[in-house]
């Protein structure tokens, strides 16, 4: 960053178009938003269930078994799916993962984590799209709804020119 001010479109009513942004003010607002998020019900639920997961003896034992199952599978995976124990090792990983997912504190933690993730993605998208709707906003969704090149949707690239 060359300087502490950047030229941005007016984000606050009353600002002139292309007026330099006050980075200190922007950072201050970002910290206020962060504090608001930390004090939200979403964050409180996330922290609560995270603590419950870490204190749950059953989860600790299952996590150790899951880690061992993943290690065993990694050994088999080095030789590929033709390793004689590959399928059994993979099945054991899925079994241990399923057993972990059956524990209430794990289920509740994953749900709270997912809700927090969705909230943060919504905030990121809102901030980015306030600047421009063409800004890409990363998220943790393995199946994005985006369209265009490489996303399974249509794009505006010409058949001869391609994207670039």
Secondary structure, 3 states (H helix, E strand, C coil): CCCCCCECCCCCCCCCCCCECCHHHHHHHHHHHHHHHHCCHHHHHHHHHHHHHHHCHHHHHHHHHHHHHHHHHHHHHCCCCCCCCHHHHHHHHHHHHHHHHCCHHHHHHHHHHHHHHHHHHHHHHHHHHHHCCCCCCCCCCCCCCCCCCCCCCCCCCCCCCCCC
